[in-house]
Amino acid sequence: MNFALAVLIISCFLCLWRFIKGPNGADRFLSIIIMTHIAMGFLGIYALKTESEFLIDLTIDTVILAFVGTIAVSKYLQGKELDE
Amino acid sequence: MAEIIIIIGSVIVLIGCVGFVRFPDFYSRVDVITKSIPFGISVILFGVFIKLGFDEMGIRALVAVIFLWFLVPIIGYAISKAVSSK
């Protein structure tokens, strides 16, 4: 299970490299969203290791917060307001 | 059993992130990352569910998997449409 945590850390660093090198703003934002979902896998594995309940609630909260932030930033990239 | 499933899911996430670094175009990057990440993370959370069983924590892991399957394709659609219609 520690091996799975190490592999998730390596993939998070690959997303960080895309964040540094990415040509657009959309690439950088997408890499931040992918790092959020990788953190969701981290929370699942840590909830299994430590047998705590609120970490497995935080996985649901993390995916909903990533969705709402993505909708707001995609409206910003189009140059529109939030209600159109 | 559950540890093997969790390791398989993390390797799927690693393969998707290698594709996210290596692909040349923005739309191909969106395609590869919005297919591989929900599959890998849902395999990890399904391993957590197998280890915990039909407890109240295991049911929350399944609810997180269902939210992931519904919301991540909408993320890919929204951000690619925002880039294409700029």
Backbone of each chain as nested JSON, in Angstrom:
{
  "chains": [
    {"id": "A", "residues": [
      {"number": 1, "name": "MET", "atoms": {"N": [0.824, -1.219, 0.0], "CA": [0.0, 0.0, 0.0], "C": [0.856, 1.266, 0.0]}},
      {"number": 2, "name": "ASN", "atoms": {"N": [2.049, 1.173, 0.632], "CA": [3.002, 2.282, 0.526], "C": [3.517, 2.444, -0.9]}},
      {"number": 3, "name": "PHE", "atoms": {"N": [3.59, 1.31, -1.634], "CA": [3.976, 1.376, -3.049], "C": [2.948, 2.174, -3.856]}},
      {"number": 4, "name": "ALA", "atoms": {"N": [1.671, 1.99, -3.555], "CA": [0.631, 2.745, -4.25], "C": [0.743, 4.233, -3.944]}},
      {"number": 5, "name": "LEU", "atoms": {"N": [1.069, 4.577, -2.687], "CA": [1.255, 5.995, -2.342], "C": [2.442, 6.584, -3.098]}},
      {"number": 6, "name": "ALA", "atoms": {"N": [3.545, 5.805, -3.25], "CA": [4.715, 6.298, -3.981], "C": [4.395, 6.521, -5.451]}},
      {"number": 7, "name": "VAL", "atoms": {"N": [3.606, 5.612, -6.056], "CA": [3.231, 5.774, -7.465], "C": [2.336, 6.995, -7.649]}},
      {"number": 8, "name": "LEU", "atoms": {"N": [1.434, 7.247, -6.702], "CA": [0.58, 8.446, -6.797], "C": [1.401, 9.718, -6.648]}},
      {"number": 9, "name": "ILE", "atoms": {"N": [2.455, 9.701, -5.794], "CA": [3.323, 10.876, -5.665], "C": [4.067, 11.147, -6.968]}},
      {"number": 10, "name": "ILE", "atoms": {"N": [4.546, 10.075, -7.65], "CA": [5.247, 10.247, -8.923], "C": [4.311, 10.834, -9.987]}},
      {"number": 11, "name": "SER", "atoms": {"N": [3.066, 10.367, -10.046], "CA": [2.13, 10.902, -11.035], "C": [1.75, 12.34, -10.717]}},
      {"number": 12, "name": "CYS", "atoms": {"N": [1.728, 12.691, -9.43], "CA": [1.451, 14.086, -9.051], "C": [2.596, 14.997, -9.494]}},
      {"number": 13, "name": "PHE", "atoms": {"N": [3.845, 14.487, -9.423], "CA": [4.97, 15.292, -9.916], "C": [4.951, 15.433, -11.434]}},
      {"number": 14, "name": "LEU", "atoms": {"N": [4.448, 14.406, -12.154], "CA": [4.299, 14.543, -13.603], "C": [3.293, 15.64, -13.945]}},
      {"number": 15, "name": "CYS", "atoms": {"N": [2.18, 15.719, -13.188], "CA": [1.213, 16.792, -13.404], "C": [1.819, 18.151, -13.058]}},
      {"number": 16, "name": "LEU", "atoms": {"N": [2.705, 18.188, -12.068], "CA": [3.368, 19.451, -11.722], "C": [4.304, 19.893, -12.844]}},
      {"number": 17, "name": "TRP", "atoms": {"N": [4.91, 18.931, -13.541], "CA": [5.776, 19.285, -14.671], "C": [4.952, 19.862, -15.806]}},
      {"number": 18, "name": "ARG", "atoms": {"N": [3.76, 19.299, -16.063], "CA": [2.878, 19.888, -17.064], "C": [2.42, 21.284, -16.631]}},
      {"number": 19, "name": "PHE", "atoms": {"N": [2.259, 21.487, -15.324], "CA": [1.859, 22.816, -14.835], "C": [2.943, 23.841, -15.101]}},
      {"number": 20, "name": "ILE", "atoms": {"N": [4.217, 23.46, -14.96], "CA": [5.308, 24.406, -15.216], "C": [5.445, 24.665, -16.711]}},
      {"number": 21, "name": "LYS", "atoms": {"N": [5.331, 23.613, -17.539], "CA": [5.678, 23.712, -18.949], "C": [4.508, 24.097, -19.846]}},
      {"number": 22, "name": "GLY", "atoms": {"N": [3.255, 23.975, -19.349], "CA": [2.085, 24.065, -20.199], "C": [1.951, 25.384, -20.933]}},
      {"number": 23, "name": "PRO", "atoms": {"N": [1.584, 25.321, -22.235], "CA": [1.566, 26.565, -23.016], "C": [0.384, 27.467, -22.702]}},
      {"number": 24, "name": "ASN", "atoms": {"N": [-0.753, 26.918, -22.327], "CA": [-1.936, 27.743, -22.097], "C": [-2.255, 27.849, -20.612]}},
      {"number": 25, "name": "GLY", "atoms": {"N": [-3.277, 28.674, -20.326], "CA": [-3.822, 28.674, -18.991], "C": [-4.702, 27.469, -18.734]}},
      {"number": 26, "name": "ALA", "atoms": {"N": [-5.336, 26.952, -19.801], "CA": [-6.238, 25.814, -19.648], "C": [-5.473, 24.553, -19.268]}},
      {"number": 27, "name": "ASP", "atoms": {"N": [-4.25, 24.39, -19.819], "CA": [-3.42, 23.243, -19.441], "C": [-3.041, 23.293, -17.969]}},
      {"number": 28, "name": "ARG", "atoms": {"N": [-2.69, 24.482, -17.505], "CA": [-2.284, 24.618, -16.102], "C": [-3.464, 24.321, -15.175]}},
      {"number": 29, "name": "PHE", "atoms": {"N": [-4.647, 24.846, -15.56], "CA": [-5.817, 24.602, -14.719], "C": [-6.207, 23.126, -14.718]}},
      {"number": 30, "name": "LEU", "atoms": {"N": [-6.095, 22.471, -15.874], "CA": [-6.432, 21.04, -15.939], "C": [-5.458, 20.208, -15.095]}},
      {"number": 31, "name": "SER", "atoms": {"N": [-4.185, 20.625, -15.06], "CA": [-3.226, 19.884, -14.221], "C": [-3.545, 20.059, -12.74]}},
      {"number": 32, "name": "ILE", "atoms": {"N": [-4.045, 21.242, -12.341], "CA": [-4.437, 21.433, -10.941], "C": [-5.627, 20.542, -10.593]}},
      {"number": 33, "name": "ILE", "atoms": {"N": [-6.587, 20.418, -11.527], "CA": [-7.747, 19.559, -11.279], "C": [-7.331, 18.096, -11.16]}},
      {"number": 34, "name": "ILE", "atoms": {"N": [-6.373, 17.665, -12.002], "CA": [-5.919, 16.274, -11.934], "C": [-5.175, 16.012, -10.63]}},
      {"number": 35, "name": "MET", "atoms": {"N": [-4.421, 17.007, -10.142], "CA": [-3.759, 16.844, -8.847], "C": [-4.786, 16.756, -7.721]}},
      {"number": 36, "name": "THR", "atoms": {"N": [-5.918, 17.448, -7.867], "CA": [-6.997, 17.324, -6.879], "C": [-7.568, 15.908, -6.85]}},
      {"number": 37, "name": "HIS", "atoms": {"N": [-7.747, 15.303, -8.046], "CA": [-8.293, 13.951, -8.056], "C": [-7.284, 12.935, -7.534]}},
      {"number": 38, "name": "ILE", "atoms": {"N": [-5.985, 13.175, -7.779], "CA": [-4.979, 12.273, -7.212], "C": [-4.965, 12.387, -5.682]}},
      {"number": 39, "name": "ALA", "atoms": {"N": [-5.182, 13.591, -5.165], "CA": [-5.307, 13.767, -3.717], "C": [-6.52, 13.038, -3.17]}},
      {"number": 40, "name": "MET", "atoms": {"N": [-7.559, 12.877, -4.016], "CA": [-8.726, 12.093, -3.617], "C": [-8.364, 10.624, -3.413]}},
      {"number": 41, "name": "GLY", "atoms": {"N": [-7.52, 10.076, -4.294], "CA": [-7.032, 8.715, -4.08], "C": [-6.174, 8.595, -2.826]}},
      {"number": 42, "name": "PHE", "atoms": {"N": [-5.355, 9.637, -2.563], "CA": [-4.579, 9.694, -1.317], "C": [-5.479, 9.598, -0.094]}},
      {"number": 43, "name": "LEU", "atoms": {"N": [-6.582, 10.377, -0.135], "CA": [-7.495, 10.386, 1.017], "C": [-8.143, 9.027, 1.22]}},
      {"number": 44, "name": "GLY", "atoms": {"N": [-8.465, 8.332, 0.105], "CA": [-9.042, 7.001, 0.248], "C": [-8.079, 6.022, 0.892]}},
      {"number": 45, "name": "ILE", "atoms": {"N": [-6.797, 6.054, 0.436], "CA": [-5.82, 5.113, 0.987], "C": [-5.51, 5.437, 2.451]}},
      {"number": 46, "name": "TYR", "atoms": {"N": [-5.41, 6.748, 2.777], "CA": [-5.162, 7.094, 4.182], "C": [-6.341, 6.762, 5.077]}},
      {"number": 47, "name": "ALA", "atoms": {"N": [-7.568, 6.866, 4.557], "CA": [-8.728, 6.459, 5.357], "C": [-8.723, 4.961, 5.602]}},
      {"number": 48, "name": "LEU", "atoms": {"N": [-8.173, 4.201, 4.636], "CA": [-8.048, 2.761, 4.87], "C": [-6.944, 2.459, 5.874]}},
      {"number": 49, "name": "LYS", "atoms": {"N": [-5.85, 3.252, 5.845], "CA": [-4.736, 2.969, 6.751], "C": [-5.06, 3.34, 8.194]}},
      {"number": 50, "name": "THR", "atoms": {"N": [-5.738, 4.478, 8.393], "CA": [-5.932, 4.98, 9.748], "C": [-7.322, 4.714, 10.308]}},
      {"number": 51, "name": "GLU", "atoms": {"N": [-8.244, 4.106, 9.492], "CA": [-9.589, 3.748, 9.939], "C": [-10.371, 4.953, 10.465]}},
      {"number": 52, "name": "SER", "atoms": {"N": [-10.202, 6.101, 9.82], "CA": [-10.92, 7.289, 10.279], "C": [-12.049, 7.608, 9.307]}},
      {"number": 53, "name": "GLU", "atoms": {"N": [-13.161, 8.157, 9.839], "CA": [-14.356, 8.312, 9.022], "C": [-14.382, 9.603, 8.227]}},
      {"number": 54, "name": "PHE", "atoms": {"N": [-13.832, 10.702, 8.776], "CA": [-14.026, 11.962, 8.056], "C": [-13.11, 12.074, 6.858]}},
      {"number": 55, "name": "LEU", "atoms": {"N": [-12.043, 11.277, 6.765], "CA": [-11.216, 11.307, 5.556], "C": [-11.987, 10.757, 4.365]}},
      {"number": 56, "name": "ILE", "atoms": {"N": [-12.822, 9.749, 4.608], "CA": [-13.592, 9.196, 3.486], "C": [-14.795, 10.071, 3.168]}},
      {"number": 57, "name": "ASP", "atoms": {"N": [-15.197, 10.974, 4.078], "CA": [-16.139, 12.018, 3.682], "C": [-15.463, 13.069, 2.816]}},
      {"number": 58, "name": "LEU", "atoms": {"N": [-14.188, 13.347, 3.107], "CA": [-13.473, 14.377, 2.345], "C": [-13.255, 13.983, 0.893]}},
      {"number": 59, "name": "THR", "atoms": {"N": [-13.294, 12.691, 0.533], "CA": [-13.201, 12.33, -0.885], "C": [-14.403, 12.869, -1.669]}},
      {"number": 60, "name": "ILE", "atoms": {"N": [-15.615, 12.726, -1.104], "CA": [-16.825, 13.224, -1.783], "C": [-16.767, 14.743, -1.901]}},
      {"number": 61, "name": "ASP", "atoms": {"N": [-16.329, 15.429, -0.825], "CA": [-16.242, 16.885, -0.858], "C": [-15.219, 17.356, -1.875]}},
      {"number": 62, "name": "THR", "atoms": {"N": [-14.109, 16.611, -2.014], "CA": [-13.055, 17.014, -2.938], "C": [-13.528, 16.948, -4.392]}},
      {"number": 63, "name": "VAL", "atoms": {"N": [-14.253, 15.893, -4.759], "CA": [-14.682, 15.799, -6.161], "C": [-15.746, 16.849, -6.475]}},
      {"number": 64, "name": "ILE", "atoms": {"N": [-16.619, 17.187, -5.501], "CA": [-17.638, 18.211, -5.776], "C": [-16.995, 19.599, -5.884]}},
      {"number": 65, "name": "LEU", "atoms": {"N": [-15.988, 19.894, -5.023], "CA": [-15.311, 21.195, -5.102], "C": [-14.541, 21.339, -6.409]}},
      {"number": 66, "name": "ALA", "atoms": {"N": [-13.918, 20.265, -6.897], "CA": [-13.203, 20.317, -8.171], "C": [-14.165, 20.582, -9.317]}},
      {"number": 67, "name": "PHE", "atoms": {"N": [-15.376, 19.988, -9.259], "CA": [-16.372, 20.21, -10.315], "C": [-16.84, 21.666, -10.35]}},
      {"number": 68, "name": "VAL", "atoms": {"N": [-17.144, 22.227, -9.175], "CA": [-17.653, 23.609, -9.14], "C": [-16.58, 24.602, -9.604]}},
      {"number": 69, "name": "GLY", "atoms": {"N": [-15.336, 24.378, -9.186], "CA": [-14.243, 25.247, -9.621], "C": [-14.003, 25.157, -11.11]}},
      {"number": 70, "name": "THR", "atoms": {"N": [-14.177, 23.957, -11.683], "CA": [-13.981, 23.811, -13.123], "C": [-15.042, 24.567, -13.913]}},
      {"number": 71, "name": "ILE", "atoms": {"N": [-16.294, 24.505, -13.457], "CA": [-17.349, 25.227, -14.171], "C": [-17.109, 26.734, -14.117]}},
      {"number": 72, "name": "ALA", "atoms": {"N": [-16.688, 27.252, -12.954], "CA": [-16.431, 28.692, -12.815], "C": [-15.271, 29.124, -13.702]}},
      {"number": 73, "name": "VAL", "atoms": {"N": [-14.179, 28.359, -13.724], "CA": [-13.011, 28.776, -14.507], "C": [-13.26, 28.605, -16.0]}},
      {"number": 74, "name": "SER", "atoms": {"N": [-14.099, 27.624, -16.419], "CA": [-14.398, 27.512, -17.845], "C": [-15.263, 28.676, -18.321]}},
      {"number": 75, "name": "LYS", "atoms": {"N": [-16.166, 29.168, -17.459], "CA": [-16.895, 30.389, -17.819], "C": [-15.958, 31.58, -17.903]}},
      {"number": 76, "name": "TYR", "atoms": {"N": [-14.915, 31.611, -17.034], "CA": [-13.955, 32.706, -17.09], "C": [-13.122, 32.634, -18.367]}},
      {"number": 77, "name": "LEU", "atoms": {"N": [-12.772, 31.411, -18.805], "CA": [-11.965, 31.278, -20.018], "C": [-12.755, 31.673, -21.259]}},
      {"number": 78, "name": "GLN", "atoms": {"N": [-14.094, 31.482, -21.23], "CA": [-14.905, 31.932, -22.354], "C": [-15.1, 33.439, -22.344]}},
      {"number": 79, "name": "GLY", "atoms": {"N": [-14.869, 34.095, -21.208], "CA": [-15.12, 35.515, -21.117], "C": [-16.566, 35.87, -20.874]}},
      {"number": 80, "name": "LYS", "atoms": {"N": [-17.323, 34.957, -20.245], "CA": [-18.733, 35.216, -19.986], "C": [-18.945, 35.44, -18.49]}},
      {"number": 81, "name": "GLU", "atoms": {"N": [-20.201, 35.8, -18.157], "CA": [-20.583, 35.845, -16.756], "C": [-20.991, 34.443, -16.299]}},
      {"number": 82, "name": "LEU", "atoms": {"N": [-21.293, 34.292, -15.008], "CA": [-21.59, 32.955, -14.505], "C": [-22.992, 32.489, -14.854]}},
      {"number": 83, "name": "ASP", "atoms": {"N": [-23.935, 33.407, -15.178], "CA": [-25.325, 32.995, -15.341], "C": [-25.766, 33.033, -16.805]}},
      {"number": 84, "name": "GLU", "atoms": {"N": [-24.858, 32.884, -17.749], "CA": [-25.293, 32.847, -19.149], "C": [-24.689, 31.662, -19.875]}}
    ]},
    {"id": "B", "residues": [
      {"number": 1, "name": "MET", "atoms": {"N": [-5.695, -9.156, -1.379], "CA": [-6.589, -8.913, -2.521], "C": [-6.843, -7.425, -2.726]}},
      {"number": 2, "name": "ALA", "atoms": {"N": [-7.222, -6.736, -1.664], "CA": [-7.53, -5.31, -1.785], "C": [-6.268, -4.505, -2.079]}},
      {"number": 3, "name": "GLU", "atoms": {"N": [-5.121, -4.905, -1.515], "CA": [-3.873, -4.192, -1.798], "C": [-3.483, -4.318, -3.265]}},
      {"number": 4, "name": "ILE", "atoms": {"N": [-3.725, -5.506, -3.849], "CA": [-3.393, -5.703, -5.268], "C": [-4.264, -4.807, -6.144]}},
      {"number": 5, "name": "ILE", "atoms": {"N": [-5.553, -4.681, -5.808], "CA": [-6.459, -3.836, -6.593], "C": [-6.054, -2.368, -6.472]}},
      {"number": 6, "name": "ILE", "atoms": {"N": [-5.638, -1.939, -5.254], "CA": [-5.216, -0.541, -5.069], "C": [-3.946, -0.246, -5.861]}},
      {"number": 7, "name": "ILE", "atoms": {"N": [-3.006, -1.204, -5.898], "CA": [-1.771, -0.994, -6.656], "C": [-2.058, -0.945, -8.159]}},
      {"number": 8, "name": "ILE", "atoms": {"N": [-2.992, -1.784, -8.643], "CA": [-3.375, -1.736, -10.064], "C": [-3.97, -0.369, -10.422]}},
      {"number": 9, "name": "GLY", "atoms": {"N": [-4.813, 0.173, -9.556], "CA": [-5.401, 1.489, -9.804], "C": [-4.38, 2.596, -9.825]}},
      {"number": 10, "name": "SER", "atoms": {"N": [-3.378, 2.549, -8.933], "CA": [-2.358, 3.598, -8.92], "C": [-1.47, 3.508, -10.151]}},
      {"number": 11, "name": "VAL", "atoms": {"N": [-1.226, 2.295, -10.673], "CA": [-0.438, 2.158, -11.906], "C": [-1.223, 2.711, -13.102]}},
      {"number": 12, "name": "ILE", "atoms": {"N": [-2.559, 2.528, -13.102], "CA": [-3.387, 3.116, -14.171], "C": [-3.309, 4.639, -14.132]}},
      {"number": 13, "name": "VAL", "atoms": {"N": [-3.322, 5.218, -12.922], "CA": [-3.195, 6.675, -12.788], "C": [-1.833, 7.145, -13.29]}},
      {"number": 14, "name": "LEU", "atoms": {"N": [-0.779, 6.366, -13.01], "CA": [0.567, 6.738, -13.473], "C": [0.65, 6.718, -14.999]}},
      {"number": 15, "name": "ILE", "atoms": {"N": [0.033, 5.709, -15.65], "CA": [0.044, 5.631, -17.112], "C": [-0.702, 6.82, -17.721]}},
      {"number": 16, "name": "GLY", "atoms": {"N": [-1.828, 7.196, -17.119], "CA": [-2.568, 8.361, -17.595], "C": [-1.794, 9.643, -17.457]}},
      {"number": 17, "name": "CYS", "atoms": {"N": [-1.021, 9.795, -16.372], "CA": [-0.255, 11.025, -16.195], "C": [0.944, 11.079, -17.139]}},
      {"number": 18, "name": "VAL", "atoms": {"N": [1.525, 9.925, -17.484], "CA": [2.575, 9.901, -18.511], "C": [2.01, 10.351, -19.859]}},
      {"number": 19, "name": "GLY", "atoms": {"N": [0.795, 9.901, -20.186], "CA": [0.14, 10.373, -21.395], "C": [-0.18, 11.851, -21.337]}},
      {"number": 20, "name": "PHE", "atoms": {"N": [-0.514, 12.351, -20.153], "CA": [-0.818, 13.782, -19.991], "C": [0.432, 14.63, -20.202]}},
      {"number": 21, "name": "VAL", "atoms": {"N": [1.605, 14.096, -19.909], "CA": [2.832, 14.841, -20.176], "C": [3.237, 14.696, -21.636]}},
      {"number": 22, "name": "ARG", "atoms": {"N": [3.086, 13.507, -22.236], "CA": [3.719, 13.221, -23.516], "C": [2.906, 13.637, -24.74]}},
      {"number": 23, "name": "PHE", "atoms": {"N": [1.556, 13.766, -24.63], "CA": [0.77, 14.047, -25.829], "C": [0.972, 15.483, -26.309]}},
      {"number": 24, "name": "PRO", "atoms": {"N": [0.898, 15.707, -27.641], "CA": [1.287, 17.017, -28.162], "C": [0.186, 18.069, -28.141]}},
      {"number": 25, "name": "ASP", "atoms": {"N": [-1.095, 17.667, -28.257], "CA": [-2.165, 18.632, -28.462], "C": [-2.982, 18.787, -27.186]}},
      {"number": 26, "name": "PHE", "atoms": {"N": [-3.709, 19.901, -27.08], "CA": [-4.507, 20.118, -25.872], "C": [-5.699, 19.179, -25.798]}},
      {"number": 27, "name": "TYR", "atoms": {"N": [-6.394, 18.957, -26.937], "CA": [-7.597, 18.124, -26.904], "C": [-7.264, 16.662, -26.653]}},
      {"number": 28, "name": "SER", "atoms": {"N": [-6.122, 16.201, -27.187], "CA": [-5.719, 14.823, -26.888], "C": [-5.329, 14.668, -25.426]}},
      {"number": 29, "name": "ARG", "atoms": {"N": [-4.753, 15.718, -24.836], "CA": [-4.438, 15.66, -23.405], "C": [-5.705, 15.592, -22.562]}},
      {"number": 30, "name": "VAL", "atoms": {"N": [-6.71, 16.405, -22.924], "CA": [-7.992, 16.348, -22.2], "C": [-8.624, 14.968, -22.332]}},
      {"number": 31, "name": "ASP", "atoms": {"N": [-8.538, 14.386, -23.544], "CA": [-9.126, 13.071, -23.785], "C": [-8.466, 12.006, -22.907]}},
      {"number": 32, "name": "VAL", "atoms": {"N": [-7.099, 11.988, -22.9], "CA": [-6.438, 10.908, -22.183], "C": [-6.59, 11.076, -20.676]}},
      {"number": 33, "name": "ILE", "atoms": {"N": [-6.678, 12.309, -20.202], "CA": [-6.688, 12.465, -18.753], "C": [-8.096, 12.298, -18.196]}},
      {"number": 34, "name": "THR", "atoms": {"N": [-9.144, 12.646, -18.965], "CA": [-10.485, 12.468, -18.42], "C": [-11.003, 11.045, -18.612]}},
      {"number": 35, "name": "LYS", "atoms": {"N": [-10.252, 10.165, -19.296], "CA": [-10.659, 8.767, -19.315], "C": [-9.878, 7.953, -18.301]}},
      {"number": 36, "name": "SER", "atoms": {"N": [-8.59, 8.26, -18.153], "CA": [-7.764, 7.388, -17.308], "C": [-7.896, 7.715, -15.824]}},
      {"number": 37, "name": "ILE", "atoms": {"N": [-8.05, 8.997, -15.473], "CA": [-8.091, 9.36, -14.055], "C": [-9.343, 8.836, -13.34]}},
      {"number": 38, "name": "PRO", "atoms": {"N": [-10.585, 8.971, -13.884], "CA": [-11.721, 8.402, -13.141], "C": [-11.651, 6.889, -13.032]}},
      {"number": 39, "name": "PHE", "atoms": {"N": [-11.112, 6.221, -14.087], "CA": [-10.996, 4.768, -14.015], "C": [-9.999, 4.34, -12.929]}},
      {"number": 40, "name": "GLY", "atoms": {"N": [-8.829, 5.003, -12.876], "CA": [-7.83, 4.612, -11.876], "C": [-8.263, 4.916, -10.46]}},
      {"number": 41, "name": "ILE", "atoms": {"N": [-8.821, 6.116, -10.243], "CA": [-9.233, 6.489, -8.889], "C": [-10.426, 5.645, -8.437]}},
      {"number": 42, "name": "SER", "atoms": {"N": [-11.316, 5.288, -9.387], "CA": [-12.448, 4.443, -8.977], "C": [-11.994, 3.021, -8.677]}},
      {"number": 43, "name": "VAL", "atoms": {"N": [-10.934, 2.544, -9.355], "CA": [-10.385, 1.233, -8.989], "C": [-9.776, 1.282, -7.587]}},
      {"number": 44, "name": "ILE", "atoms": {"N": [-9.077, 2.388, -7.253], "CA": [-8.518, 2.541, -5.898], "C": [-9.632, 2.563, -4.849]}},
      {"number": 45, "name": "LEU", "atoms": {"N": [-10.69, 3.352, -5.102], "CA": [-11.771, 3.437, -4.111], "C": [-12.578, 2.142, -4.046]}},
      {"number": 46, "name": "PHE", "atoms": {"N": [-12.611, 1.378, -5.157], "CA": [-13.286, 0.083, -5.097], "C": [-12.477, -0.911, -4.271]}},
      {"number": 47, "name": "GLY", "atoms": {"N": [-11.126, -0.786, -4.309], "CA": [-10.308, -1.602, -3.417], "C": [-10.521, -1.245, -1.959]}},
      {"number": 48, "name": "VAL", "atoms": {"N": [-10.677, 0.05, -1.678], "CA": [-11.003, 0.485, -0.313], "C": [-12.342, -0.092, 0.132]}},
      {"number": 49, "name": "PHE", "atoms": {"N": [-13.325, -0.107, -0.805], "CA": [-14.649, -0.671, -0.485], "C": [-14.564, -2.172, -0.213]}},
      {"number": 50, "name": "ILE", "atoms": {"N": [-13.718, -2.882, -0.982], "CA": [-13.575, -4.328, -0.749], "C": [-12.946, -4.583, 0.612]}},
      {"number": 51, "name": "LYS", "atoms": {"N": [-11.947, -3.751, 1.011], "CA": [-11.314, -3.956, 2.305], "C": [-12.262, -3.634, 3.458]}},
      {"number": 52, "name": "LEU", "atoms": {"N": [-13.135, -2.618, 3.29], "CA": [-13.988, -2.207, 4.406], "C": [-15.293, -2.989, 4.475]}},
      {"number": 53, "name": "GLY", "atoms": {"N": [-15.793, -3.465, 3.312], "CA": [-17.05, -4.198, 3.31], "C": [-18.256, -3.278, 3.318]}},
      {"number": 54, "name": "PHE", "atoms": {"N": [-19.454, -3.847, 3.553], "CA": [-20.674, -3.041, 3.565], "C": [-20.844, -2.348, 4.909]}},
      {"number": 55, "name": "ASP", "atoms": {"N": [-19.799, -1.63, 5.291], "CA": [-19.852, -0.781, 6.474], "C": [-20.391, 0.582, 6.038]}},
      {"number": 56, "name": "GLU", "atoms": {"N": [-20.498, 1.549, 6.966], "CA": [-20.913, 2.885, 6.52], "C": [-19.756, 3.615, 5.824]}},
      {"number": 57, "name": "MET", "atoms": {"N": [-18.507, 3.27, 6.129], "CA": [-17.379, 3.862, 5.411], "C": [-17.266, 3.314, 3.99]}},
      {"number": 58, "name": "GLY", "atoms": {"N": [-17.538, 2.036, 3.798], "CA": [-17.472, 1.457, 2.459], "C": [-18.547, 1.999, 1.539]}},
      {"number": 59, "name": "ILE", "atoms": {"N": [-19.743, 2.254, 2.073], "CA": [-20.813, 2.843, 1.276], "C": [-20.437, 4.258, 0.855]}},
      {"number": 60, "name": "ARG", "atoms": {"N": [-19.734, 5.011, 1.729], "CA": [-19.282, 6.358, 1.341], "C": [-18.255, 6.292, 0.223]}},
      {"number": 61, "name": "ALA", "atoms": {"N": [-17.399, 5.273, 0.215], "CA": [-16.448, 5.112, -0.893], "C": [-17.182, 4.854, -2.201]}},
      {"number": 62, "name": "LEU", "atoms": {"N": [-18.252, 4.048, -2.177], "CA": [-19.028, 3.826, -3.402], "C": [-19.734, 5.094, -3.865]}},
      {"number": 63, "name": "VAL", "atoms": {"N": [-20.21, 5.928, -2.917], "CA": [-20.841, 7.2, -3.29], "C": [-19.822, 8.127, -3.954]}},
      {"number": 64, "name": "ALA", "atoms": {"N": [-18.572, 8.116, -3.471], "CA": [-17.526, 8.915, -4.096], "C": [-17.225, 8.43, -5.507]}},
      {"number": 65, "name": "VAL", "atoms": {"N": [-17.267, 7.11, -5.729], "CA": [-17.063, 6.558, -7.078], "C": [-18.166, 7.025, -8.019]}},
      {"number": 66, "name": "ILE", "atoms": {"N": [-19.426, 7.031, -7.541], "CA": [-20.537, 7.445, -8.406], "C": [-20.439, 8.923, -8.76]}},
      {"number": 67, "name": "PHE", "atoms": {"N": [-20.083, 9.784, -7.771], "CA": [-19.883, 11.207, -8.07], "C": [-18.755, 11.407, -9.067]}},
      {"number": 68, "name": "LEU", "atoms": {"N": [-17.679, 10.612, -8.947], "CA": [-16.538, 10.729, -9.864], "C": [-16.952, 10.381, -11.282]}},
      {"number": 69, "name": "TRP", "atoms": {"N": [-17.729, 9.307, -11.459], "CA": [-18.159, 8.921, -12.795], "C": [-19.092, 9.944, -13.408]}},
      {"number": 70, "name": "PHE", "atoms": {"N": [-19.9, 10.652, -12.587], "CA": [-20.786, 11.634, -13.182], "C": [-20.081, 12.949, -13.481]}},
      {"number": 71, "name": "LEU", "atoms": {"N": [-19.145, 13.385, -12.638], "CA": [-18.671, 14.763, -12.725], "C": [-17.429, 14.951, -13.584]}},
      {"number": 72, "name": "VAL", "atoms": {"N": [-16.56, 13.942, -13.71], "CA": [-15.315, 14.16, -14.455], "C": [-15.522, 14.273, -15.975]}},
      {"number": 73, "name": "PRO", "atoms": {"N": [-16.419, 13.502, -16.65], "CA": [-16.689, 13.794, -18.063], "C": [-17.279, 15.177, -18.299]}},
      {"number": 74, "name": "ILE", "atoms": {"N": [-18.053, 15.699, -17.33], "CA": [-18.576, 17.063, -17.494], "C": [-17.431, 18.067, -17.414]}},
      {"number": 75, "name": "ILE", "atoms": {"N": [-16.403, 17.773, -16.593], "CA": [-15.218, 18.623, -16.525], "C": [-14.516, 18.683, -17.887]}},
      {"number": 76, "name": "GLY", "atoms": {"N": [-14.308, 17.504, -18.505], "CA": [-13.638, 17.472, -19.803], "C": [-14.431, 18.196, -20.875]}},
      {"number": 77, "name": "TYR", "atoms": {"N": [-15.753, 17.999, -20.888], "CA": [-16.599, 18.679, -21.872], "C": [-16.562, 20.184, -21.686]}},
      {"number": 78, "name": "ALA", "atoms": {"N": [-16.671, 20.647, -20.443], "CA": [-16.759, 22.091, -20.178], "C": [-15.463, 22.794, -20.54]}},
      {"number": 79, "name": "ILE", "atoms": {"N": [-14.31, 22.205, -20.171], "CA": [-13.069, 22.943, -20.41], "C": [-12.675, 22.882, -21.881]}},
      {"number": 80, "name": "SER", "atoms": {"N": [-12.999, 21.774, -22.59], "CA": [-12.661, 21.742, -24.017], "C": [-13.589, 22.647, -24.822]}},
      {"number": 81, "name": "LYS", "atoms": {"N": [-14.856, 22.762, -24.403], "CA": [-15.753, 23.691, -25.095], "C": [-15.359, 25.139, -24.837]}},
      {"number": 82, "name": "ALA", "atoms": {"N": [-14.871, 25.426, -23.625], "CA": [-14.437, 26.787, -23.316], "C": [-13.217, 27.171, -24.133]}},
      {"number": 83, "name": "VAL", "atoms": {"N": [-12.307, 26.212, -24.373], "CA": [-11.124, 26.536, -25.183], "C": [-11.488, 26.654, -26.65]}},
      {"number": 84, "name": "SER", "atoms": {"N": [-12.404, 25.779, -27.156], "CA": [-12.694, 25.798, -28.585], "C": [-13.554, 26.989, -28.988]}},
      {"number": 85, "name": "SER", "atoms": {"N": [-14.365, 27.531, -28.084], "CA": [-15.263, 28.638, -28.452], "C": [-14.767, 29.959, -27.912]}},
      {"number": 86, "name": "LYS", "atoms": {"N": [-13.457, 30.103, -27.766], "CA": [-12.922, 31.36, -27.215], "C": [-12.847, 32.407, -28.335]}}
    ]}
  ]
}
